[in-house]
Amino acid sequence: MKILLSAYACEPNTGSEHQIGWSWIKTLSQKNKVFVLTRKKNKKKLLKEILLKKIKNVSFLFYDLPDFFIKIIKGGNNKSNSYLYFLFWHVFIYFKYKKLIKENKIDLIHHVTFTSFRIPNLLCLCNIPFIYGPLAGGETVPLKVLKKFTTKSKLTEVLRNISNSYVRFSLLLNITLFRAKKIILTSETSRKFIPKFYHKKIQIIPALFNEKFFYKLKKNNNLKICFIGRLVEWKGVEILKKLFLKIETLNKKITLDIYGNGPRKNNLENFIIKNNFENKIKIFGHIDQKKLIKSFKKYDLLIFPTLRDSGGYVIIEALNNNLNVITTNAPGPKTIIRNYDLGFVDIFNTTFDQIANQFFKKIKLYYDDKNKRFYKYKLNKLLSKKNKIKKIYNF
């Protein structure tokens, strides 16, 4: 089968949205001829990884908007402008490549990134079966927790929720939903923002595939904990601060390594200095995905205190490497993990302090376990390549 993937973000070994795009390319190219529409900025890493992994059956169509659009629309690193750029990018690629799509007799068009359900995709107009998703974005921060956010973060969350409420009235989005054979959502929370008329097309399927890496872990006498993610409030950075103050009471030698960047980095650095934690908490910033996975062998626990995640790929990577994970019952983690002996931290109808206390109790449970056992878990069956492809492409 000839498949055209719309993968705006698909840079290898980068994580997040890019990891989603790249995982679909690798998986589908094993048994199909895959054409990938993506940004020129992804070209260097994509071609290098294709040669390195000897991946066949993949052809790339690299495209960026004209320079004047980049200056006018995208500007700097503003995320809202990035979404606007993405919207216009899809308008341009439709008119640029619709003839080429027809000439190559593409059997299926599949939109995989960005995963936001707020952005329409005009490739649905090509008179070829169109799959829309994985899509996310309907997740919200629980109200009790949101009250403790900074004013700026509160405003961001409120505007995001308002945007979600009005997106159903978008003409272009409704055209995309109407033309789609299937609409793939990563969790149930996004369903309420999709007009009911299209609900019969919806399937709830995780965005990523279950890929195993097999690094042997070495357990430490003194607990070593890591956090991986953007340093923003909804990722639970404030919970990390409250939590480490409690962890200190267990053992003064417990350490926390943080991998990620974001607007709360300076605040976190000030917290470290104020409490003399310079030798206990280290911030490493963003690192290459391969190096990150290899670093798992240094740790005993991954803390993932997200408050509204739609995914959580790092959870899969950690569990597959026998690294215990303590995470929340946000929609993303709950969709990925079906059963887990260590359990989830409840973030609904609870306060920041209560969430931190729950994390502390689970860490203490592990700390008091002399054998430092690996807790059993079951992942969503739809993370497997075979099950996911069969579920999505069966029409």
Secondary structure, 3 states (H helix, E strand, C coil): CEEEEEECCCCCCCCHHHHHHHHHHHHHCCCCEEEEEECHHHHHHHHHHHHHHCCCCEEEEECCCCHHHHHHHHCCCCHHHHHHHHHHHHHHHHHHHHHHHHHCCCCEEEEEECCECCCCCHHHHHCCCEEEEEEECCCCCCHHHHCCCCHHHHHHHHHHHHHHHHHHHCHHHHHHHHHCCEEEECCHHHHHHCCHHHHHHEEECCCCCCCCCCCCCCCCCCCEEEEECCCCHHHCHHHHHHHHHHHCCCCCCCEEEEECCCCCHHHHHHHHHHCCCCCCEEECCCCCHHHHHHHHHHCCEEEECCCCCCCCHHHHHHHHCCCEEEEECCHHHHHHEEEECCCCECCCCCCHHHHHHHHHHHHHHHHHCCCCCCCCEEECHHHCHHHHHHHHCCC
